[in-house]
Amino acid sequence: MIGWRVGWMVSRAELAPTLAMVHIYNGVVTSGFGQIGAAAALRLGDDDVRAALAEWERRHEELVRQSDGLPLVPAHGGWSALFDAEACGLDASEFSRRLLEQKVAATPMTEAWGGAVATRYIRLVFSNEPVERLALLGERLRAALA
């Protein structure tokens, strides 16, 4: 349910207050169609879920392959990866601007995303990109870095 902000948590009682703070950013203001979509997804069979997961993994693997040798932080289960612009000698906002010129939309991470350490990264969302389009990423990343 990538980006739909629909979900629930089960935890030990002592973790609940901390998890509730996390949930504020991940489950607030769930839209009606998001709730209907979540209910439909829960009715899907395991084969449908496995197929969706396999496709997201395929997309992630292509993103990692295209970034070979570059400072990419893999998704580790998410739908986006981080690229360390600062390790390439660029400010994240400048790198994001250069990528846009190469037809790649990437979000520069501001302090709101995780304090001062976040600002060195850009966020590459791969979840809705077909593998064929992701196959163009390596060339575009390198052109933006040139």
PyMOL commands that place a pseudoatom at each C-alpha (Angstrom):
pseudoatom trace, name=CA, resn=MET, resi=1, chain=A, elem=C, hetatm=0, pos=[0.000, 0.000, 0.000]
pseudoatom trace, name=CA, resn=ILE, resi=2, chain=A, elem=C, hetatm=0, pos=[2.884, 2.285, -0.919]
pseudoatom trace, name=CA, resn=GLY, resi=3, chain=A, elem=C, hetatm=0, pos=[2.166, 5.888, 0.005]
pseudoatom trace, name=CA, resn=TRP, resi=4, chain=A, elem=C, hetatm=0, pos=[-1.480, 5.242, 0.900]
pseudoatom trace, name=CA, resn=ARG, resi=5, chain=A, elem=C, hetatm=0, pos=[-0.887, 5.757, 4.613]
pseudoatom trace, name=CA, resn=VAL, resi=6, chain=A, elem=C, hetatm=0, pos=[-3.075, 2.831, 5.581]
pseudoatom trace, name=CA, resn=GLY, resi=7, chain=A, elem=C, hetatm=0, pos=[-1.917, 0.369, 8.171]
pseudoatom trace, name=CA, resn=TRP, resi=8, chain=A, elem=C, hetatm=0, pos=[-1.955, -0.901, 11.711]
pseudoatom trace, name=CA, resn=MET, resi=9, chain=A, elem=C, hetatm=0, pos=[0.501, -2.043, 14.335]
pseudoatom trace, name=CA, resn=VAL, resi=10, chain=A, elem=C, hetatm=0, pos=[0.569, -4.648, 17.046]
pseudoatom trace, name=CA, resn=SER, resi=11, chain=A, elem=C, hetatm=0, pos=[3.171, -4.306, 19.780]
pseudoatom trace, name=CA, resn=ARG, resi=12, chain=A, elem=C, hetatm=0, pos=[4.108, -4.849, 23.378]
pseudoatom trace, name=CA, resn=ALA, resi=13, chain=A, elem=C, hetatm=0, pos=[2.485, -2.269, 25.667]
pseudoatom trace, name=CA, resn=GLU, resi=14, chain=A, elem=C, hetatm=0, pos=[5.780, -0.514, 26.493]
pseudoatom trace, name=CA, resn=LEU, resi=15, chain=A, elem=C, hetatm=0, pos=[6.447, 0.167, 22.788]
pseudoatom trace, name=CA, resn=ALA, resi=16, chain=A, elem=C, hetatm=0, pos=[2.968, 1.510, 22.027]
pseudoatom trace, name=CA, resn=PRO, resi=17, chain=A, elem=C, hetatm=0, pos=[3.615, 5.207, 22.891]
pseudoatom trace, name=CA, resn=THR, resi=18, chain=A, elem=C, hetatm=0, pos=[6.690, 5.352, 20.642]
pseudoatom trace, name=CA, resn=LEU, resi=19, chain=A, elem=C, hetatm=0, pos=[4.953, 3.501, 17.824]
pseudoatom trace, name=CA, resn=ALA, resi=20, chain=A, elem=C, hetatm=0, pos=[1.975, 5.838, 18.143]
pseudoatom trace, name=CA, resn=MET, resi=21, chain=A, elem=C, hetatm=0, pos=[4.292, 8.765, 17.329]
pseudoatom trace, name=CA, resn=VAL, resi=22, chain=A, elem=C, hetatm=0, pos=[5.531, 6.908, 14.237]
pseudoatom trace, name=CA, resn=HIS, resi=23, chain=A, elem=C, hetatm=0, pos=[1.947, 6.182, 13.233]
pseudoatom trace, name=CA, resn=ILE, resi=24, chain=A, elem=C, hetatm=0, pos=[1.083, 9.896, 13.299]
pseudoatom trace, name=CA, resn=TYR, resi=25, chain=A, elem=C, hetatm=0, pos=[3.282, 10.350, 10.230]
pseudoatom trace, name=CA, resn=ASN, resi=26, chain=A, elem=C, hetatm=0, pos=[2.220, 7.165, 8.483]
pseudoatom trace, name=CA, resn=GLY, resi=27, chain=A, elem=C, hetatm=0, pos=[-1.487, 6.700, 9.046]
pseudoatom trace, name=CA, resn=VAL, resi=28, chain=A, elem=C, hetatm=0, pos=[-3.168, 10.040, 9.634]
pseudoatom trace, name=CA, resn=VAL, resi=29, chain=A, elem=C, hetatm=0, pos=[-5.805, 11.375, 7.238]
pseudoatom trace, name=CA, resn=THR, resi=30, chain=A, elem=C, hetatm=0, pos=[-6.439, 8.141, 5.423]
pseudoatom trace, name=CA, resn=SER, resi=31, chain=A, elem=C, hetatm=0, pos=[-8.737, 8.858, 2.492]
pseudoatom trace, name=CA, resn=GLY, resi=32, chain=A, elem=C, hetatm=0, pos=[-11.941, 6.964, 1.827]
pseudoatom trace, name=CA, resn=PHE, resi=33, chain=A, elem=C, hetatm=0, pos=[-10.642, 5.455, -1.402]
pseudoatom trace, name=CA, resn=GLY, resi=34, chain=A, elem=C, hetatm=0, pos=[-7.450, 4.444, 0.413]
pseudoatom trace, name=CA, resn=GLN, resi=35, chain=A, elem=C, hetatm=0, pos=[-9.483, 2.575, 2.996]
pseudoatom trace, name=CA, resn=ILE, resi=36, chain=A, elem=C, hetatm=0, pos=[-11.529, 0.870, 0.279]
pseudoatom trace, name=CA, resn=GLY, resi=37, chain=A, elem=C, hetatm=0, pos=[-8.317, -0.024, -1.564]
pseudoatom trace, name=CA, resn=ALA, resi=38, chain=A, elem=C, hetatm=0, pos=[-6.786, -1.430, 1.624]
pseudoatom trace, name=CA, resn=ALA, resi=39, chain=A, elem=C, hetatm=0, pos=[-9.848, -3.600, 2.210]
pseudoatom trace, name=CA, resn=ALA, resi=40, chain=A, elem=C, hetatm=0, pos=[-9.648, -4.887, -1.386]
pseudoatom trace, name=CA, resn=ALA, resi=41, chain=A, elem=C, hetatm=0, pos=[-5.929, -5.620, -0.980]
pseudoatom trace, name=CA, resn=LEU, resi=42, chain=A, elem=C, hetatm=0, pos=[-6.610, -7.636, 2.147]
pseudoatom trace, name=CA, resn=ARG, resi=43, chain=A, elem=C, hetatm=0, pos=[-9.004, -9.809, 0.132]
pseudoatom trace, name=CA, resn=LEU, resi=44, chain=A, elem=C, hetatm=0, pos=[-6.361, -10.582, -2.503]
pseudoatom trace, name=CA, resn=GLY, resi=45, chain=A, elem=C, hetatm=0, pos=[-4.907, -14.022, -2.575]
pseudoatom trace, name=CA, resn=ASP, resi=46, chain=A, elem=C, hetatm=0, pos=[-1.343, -14.772, -1.552]
pseudoatom trace, name=CA, resn=ASP, resi=47, chain=A, elem=C, hetatm=0, pos=[-0.351, -15.215, -5.210]
pseudoatom trace, name=CA, resn=ASP, resi=48, chain=A, elem=C, hetatm=0, pos=[-1.321, -11.603, -5.990]
pseudoatom trace, name=CA, resn=VAL, resi=49, chain=A, elem=C, hetatm=0, pos=[0.660, -10.306, -3.039]
pseudoatom trace, name=CA, resn=ARG, resi=50, chain=A, elem=C, hetatm=0, pos=[3.687, -12.435, -3.998]
pseudoatom trace, name=CA, resn=ALA, resi=51, chain=A, elem=C, hetatm=0, pos=[3.497, -11.155, -7.586]
pseudoatom trace, name=CA, resn=ALA, resi=52, chain=A, elem=C, hetatm=0, pos=[3.410, -7.515, -6.433]
pseudoatom trace, name=CA, resn=LEU, resi=53, chain=A, elem=C, hetatm=0, pos=[6.312, -8.089, -4.060]
pseudoatom trace, name=CA, resn=ALA, resi=54, chain=A, elem=C, hetatm=0, pos=[8.339, -9.815, -6.780]
pseudoatom trace, name=CA, resn=GLU, resi=55, chain=A, elem=C, hetatm=0, pos=[7.800, -6.847, -9.114]
pseudoatom trace, name=CA, resn=TRP, resi=56, chain=A, elem=C, hetatm=0, pos=[8.896, -4.317, -6.468]
pseudoatom trace, name=CA, resn=GLU, resi=57, chain=A, elem=C, hetatm=0, pos=[11.980, -6.425, -5.763]
pseudoatom trace, name=CA, resn=ARG, resi=58, chain=A, elem=C, hetatm=0, pos=[12.745, -6.562, -9.497]
pseudoatom trace, name=CA, resn=ARG, resi=59, chain=A, elem=C, hetatm=0, pos=[12.486, -2.767, -9.705]
pseudoatom trace, name=CA, resn=HIS, resi=60, chain=A, elem=C, hetatm=0, pos=[14.716, -2.317, -6.671]
pseudoatom trace, name=CA, resn=GLU, resi=61, chain=A, elem=C, hetatm=0, pos=[17.323, -4.718, -8.063]
pseudoatom trace, name=CA, resn=GLU, resi=62, chain=A, elem=C, hetatm=0, pos=[17.435, -2.722, -11.324]
pseudoatom trace, name=CA, resn=LEU, resi=63, chain=A, elem=C, hetatm=0, pos=[17.865, 0.550, -9.400]
pseudoatom trace, name=CA, resn=VAL, resi=64, chain=A, elem=C, hetatm=0, pos=[20.765, -0.981, -7.467]
pseudoatom trace, name=CA, resn=ARG, resi=65, chain=A, elem=C, hetatm=0, pos=[22.282, -2.389, -10.668]
pseudoatom trace, name=CA, resn=GLN, resi=66, chain=A, elem=C, hetatm=0, pos=[22.057, 0.990, -12.415]
pseudoatom trace, name=CA, resn=SER, resi=67, chain=A, elem=C, hetatm=0, pos=[23.734, 2.651, -9.418]
pseudoatom trace, name=CA, resn=ASP, resi=68, chain=A, elem=C, hetatm=0, pos=[26.640, 0.212, -9.286]
pseudoatom trace, name=CA, resn=GLY, resi=69, chain=A, elem=C, hetatm=0, pos=[29.749, 1.964, -8.036]
pseudoatom trace, name=CA, resn=LEU, resi=70, chain=A, elem=C, hetatm=0, pos=[27.777, 5.002, -6.883]
pseudoatom trace, name=CA, resn=PRO, resi=71, chain=A, elem=C, hetatm=0, pos=[26.862, 5.880, -3.273]
pseudoatom trace, name=CA, resn=LEU, resi=72, chain=A, elem=C, hetatm=0, pos=[23.350, 4.427, -3.130]
pseudoatom trace, name=CA, resn=VAL, resi=73, chain=A, elem=C, hetatm=0, pos=[21.721, 3.359, 0.123]
pseudoatom trace, name=CA, resn=PRO, resi=74, chain=A, elem=C, hetatm=0, pos=[19.401, 0.468, -0.858]
pseudoatom trace, name=CA, resn=ALA, resi=75, chain=A, elem=C, hetatm=0, pos=[15.781, 0.492, 0.224]
pseudoatom trace, name=CA, resn=HIS, resi=76, chain=A, elem=C, hetatm=0, pos=[15.929, -2.436, 2.681]
pseudoatom trace, name=CA, resn=GLY, resi=77, chain=A, elem=C, hetatm=0, pos=[12.205, -3.102, 2.313]
pseudoatom trace, name=CA, resn=GLY, resi=78, chain=A, elem=C, hetatm=0, pos=[10.918, 0.351, 1.393]
pseudoatom trace, name=CA, resn=TRP, resi=79, chain=A, elem=C, hetatm=0, pos=[9.841, 1.826, -1.912]
pseudoatom trace, name=CA, resn=SER, resi=80, chain=A, elem=C, hetatm=0, pos=[12.616, 4.379, -2.258]
pseudoatom trace, name=CA, resn=ALA, resi=81, chain=A, elem=C, hetatm=0, pos=[16.397, 4.443, -1.972]
pseudoatom trace, name=CA, resn=LEU, resi=82, chain=A, elem=C, hetatm=0, pos=[18.734, 7.220, -0.918]
pseudoatom trace, name=CA, resn=PHE, resi=83, chain=A, elem=C, hetatm=0, pos=[21.628, 8.511, -2.980]
pseudoatom trace, name=CA, resn=ASP, resi=84, chain=A, elem=C, hetatm=0, pos=[24.469, 10.317, -1.205]
pseudoatom trace, name=CA, resn=ALA, resi=85, chain=A, elem=C, hetatm=0, pos=[24.914, 13.459, -3.298]
pseudoatom trace, name=CA, resn=GLU, resi=86, chain=A, elem=C, hetatm=0, pos=[27.489, 14.893, -0.903]
pseudoatom trace, name=CA, resn=ALA, resi=87, chain=A, elem=C, hetatm=0, pos=[29.733, 11.855, -1.423]
pseudoatom trace, name=CA, resn=CYS, resi=88, chain=A, elem=C, hetatm=0, pos=[29.823, 12.927, -5.080]
pseudoatom trace, name=CA, resn=GLY, resi=89, chain=A, elem=C, hetatm=0, pos=[30.771, 16.493, -4.174]
pseudoatom trace, name=CA, resn=LEU, resi=90, chain=A, elem=C, hetatm=0, pos=[27.307, 17.948, -4.752]
pseudoatom trace, name=CA, resn=ASP, resi=91, chain=A, elem=C, hetatm=0, pos=[24.665, 19.575, -2.623]
pseudoatom trace, name=CA, resn=ALA, resi=92, chain=A, elem=C, hetatm=0, pos=[21.491, 17.426, -2.663]
pseudoatom trace, name=CA, resn=SER, resi=93, chain=A, elem=C, hetatm=0, pos=[19.351, 20.252, -4.068]
pseudoatom trace, name=CA, resn=GLU, resi=94, chain=A, elem=C, hetatm=0, pos=[21.851, 20.885, -6.869]
pseudoatom trace, name=CA, resn=PHE, resi=95, chain=A, elem=C, hetatm=0, pos=[22.029, 17.181, -7.697]
pseudoatom trace, name=CA, resn=SER, resi=96, chain=A, elem=C, hetatm=0, pos=[18.229, 16.976, -7.721]
pseudoatom trace, name=CA, resn=ARG, resi=97, chain=A, elem=C, hetatm=0, pos=[18.124, 19.928, -10.141]
pseudoatom trace, name=CA, resn=ARG, resi=98, chain=A, elem=C, hetatm=0, pos=[20.699, 18.272, -12.409]
pseudoatom trace, name=CA, resn=LEU, resi=99, chain=A, elem=C, hetatm=0, pos=[18.764, 15.004, -12.361]
pseudoatom trace, name=CA, resn=LEU, resi=100, chain=A, elem=C, hetatm=0, pos=[15.588, 16.794, -13.371]
pseudoatom trace, name=CA, resn=GLU, resi=101, chain=A, elem=C, hetatm=0, pos=[17.438, 18.055, -16.448]
pseudoatom trace, name=CA, resn=GLN, resi=102, chain=A, elem=C, hetatm=0, pos=[18.095, 14.353, -17.195]
pseudoatom trace, name=CA, resn=LYS, resi=103, chain=A, elem=C, hetatm=0, pos=[14.370, 13.534, -16.768]
pseudoatom trace, name=CA, resn=VAL, resi=104, chain=A, elem=C, hetatm=0, pos=[14.785, 11.994, -13.310]
pseudoatom trace, name=CA, resn=ALA, resi=105, chain=A, elem=C, hetatm=0, pos=[12.670, 13.356, -10.460]
pseudoatom trace, name=CA, resn=ALA, resi=106, chain=A, elem=C, hetatm=0, pos=[14.434, 13.004, -7.115]
pseudoatom trace, name=CA, resn=THR, resi=107, chain=A, elem=C, hetatm=0, pos=[13.587, 14.644, -3.817]
pseudoatom trace, name=CA, resn=PRO, resi=108, chain=A, elem=C, hetatm=0, pos=[16.386, 16.377, -1.937]
pseudoatom trace, name=CA, resn=MET, resi=109, chain=A, elem=C, hetatm=0, pos=[16.102, 15.324, 1.682]
pseudoatom trace, name=CA, resn=THR, resi=110, chain=A, elem=C, hetatm=0, pos=[15.674, 18.329, 3.948]
pseudoatom trace, name=CA, resn=GLU, resi=111, chain=A, elem=C, hetatm=0, pos=[16.280, 18.437, 7.674]
pseudoatom trace, name=CA, resn=ALA, resi=112, chain=A, elem=C, hetatm=0, pos=[12.588, 17.638, 8.133]
pseudoatom trace, name=CA, resn=TRP, resi=113, chain=A, elem=C, hetatm=0, pos=[13.396, 14.137, 6.844]
pseudoatom trace, name=CA, resn=GLY, resi=114, chain=A, elem=C, hetatm=0, pos=[15.910, 13.323, 9.559]
pseudoatom trace, name=CA, resn=GLY, resi=115, chain=A, elem=C, hetatm=0, pos=[17.985, 16.170, 10.888]
pseudoatom trace, name=CA, resn=ALA, resi=116, chain=A, elem=C, hetatm=0, pos=[21.216, 17.464, 9.478]
pseudoatom trace, name=CA, resn=VAL, resi=117, chain=A, elem=C, hetatm=0, pos=[22.383, 14.043, 8.271]
pseudoatom trace, name=CA, resn=ALA, resi=118, chain=A, elem=C, hetatm=0, pos=[19.449, 13.755, 5.840]
pseudoatom trace, name=CA, resn=THR, resi=119, chain=A, elem=C, hetatm=0, pos=[20.424, 16.811, 3.831]
pseudoatom trace, name=CA, resn=ARG, resi=120, chain=A, elem=C, hetatm=0, pos=[23.255, 14.986, 2.052]
pseudoatom trace, name=CA, resn=TYR, resi=121, chain=A, elem=C, hetatm=0, pos=[20.822, 12.624, 0.303]
pseudoatom trace, name=CA, resn=ILE, resi=122, chain=A, elem=C, hetatm=0, pos=[18.296, 12.606, -2.495]
pseudoatom trace, name=CA, resn=ARG, resi=123, chain=A, elem=C, hetatm=0, pos=[15.406, 10.168, -2.493]
pseudoatom trace, name=CA, resn=LEU, resi=124, chain=A, elem=C, hetatm=0, pos=[14.785, 7.954, -5.524]
pseudoatom trace, name=CA, resn=VAL, resi=125, chain=A, elem=C, hetatm=0, pos=[11.320, 6.378, -5.535]
pseudoatom trace, name=CA, resn=PHE, resi=126, chain=A, elem=C, hetatm=0, pos=[11.295, 3.246, -7.692]
pseudoatom trace, name=CA, resn=SER, resi=127, chain=A, elem=C, hetatm=0, pos=[7.974, 1.644, -6.738]
pseudoatom trace, name=CA, resn=ASN, resi=128, chain=A, elem=C, hetatm=0, pos=[5.935, 2.951, -9.679]
pseudoatom trace, name=CA, resn=GLU, resi=129, chain=A, elem=C, hetatm=0, pos=[8.692, 2.949, -12.291]
pseudoatom trace, name=CA, resn=PRO, resi=130, chain=A, elem=C, hetatm=0, pos=[8.751, 0.081, -14.786]
pseudoatom trace, name=CA, resn=VAL, resi=131, chain=A, elem=C, hetatm=0, pos=[12.033, -1.813, -15.005]
pseudoatom trace, name=CA, resn=GLU, resi=132, chain=A, elem=C, hetatm=0, pos=[12.465, -0.621, -18.613]
pseudoatom trace, name=CA, resn=ARG, resi=133, chain=A, elem=C, hetatm=0, pos=[12.512, 3.004, -17.438]
pseudoatom trace, name=CA, resn=LEU, resi=134, chain=A, elem=C, hetatm=0, pos=[14.766, 2.210, -14.477]
pseudoatom trace, name=CA, resn=ALA, resi=135, chain=A, elem=C, hetatm=0, pos=[17.222, 0.675, -16.951]
pseudoatom trace, name=CA, resn=LEU, resi=136, chain=A, elem=C, hetatm=0, pos=[17.900, 4.249, -18.163]
pseudoatom trace, name=CA, resn=LEU, resi=137, chain=A, elem=C, hetatm=0, pos=[18.788, 5.515, -14.693]
pseudoatom trace, name=CA, resn=GLY, resi=138, chain=A, elem=C, hetatm=0, pos=[22.507, 4.702, -14.636]
pseudoatom trace, name=CA, resn=GLU, resi=139, chain=A, elem=C, hetatm=0, pos=[23.239, 6.786, -17.712]
pseudoatom trace, name=CA, resn=ARG, resi=140, chain=A, elem=C, hetatm=0, pos=[21.135, 9.655, -16.370]
pseudoatom trace, name=CA, resn=LEU, resi=141, chain=A, elem=C, hetatm=0, pos=[22.739, 9.565, -12.907]
pseudoatom trace, name=CA, resn=ARG, resi=142, chain=A, elem=C, hetatm=0, pos=[26.205, 9.685, -14.437]
pseudoatom trace, name=CA, resn=ALA, resi=143, chain=A, elem=C, hetatm=0, pos=[25.241, 12.511, -16.813]
pseudoatom trace, name=CA, resn=ALA, resi=144, chain=A, elem=C, hetatm=0, pos=[23.937, 14.552, -13.863]
pseudoatom trace, name=CA, resn=LEU, resi=145, chain=A, elem=C, hetatm=0, pos=[27.181, 13.936, -12.002]
pseudoatom trace, name=CA, resn=ALA, resi=146, chain=A, elem=C, hetatm=0, pos=[29.368, 14.989, -14.971]
for i in range(1, 146): cmd.bond("trace and resi %d" % i, "trace and resi %d" % (i + 1))
show_as sticks, trace
zoom trace
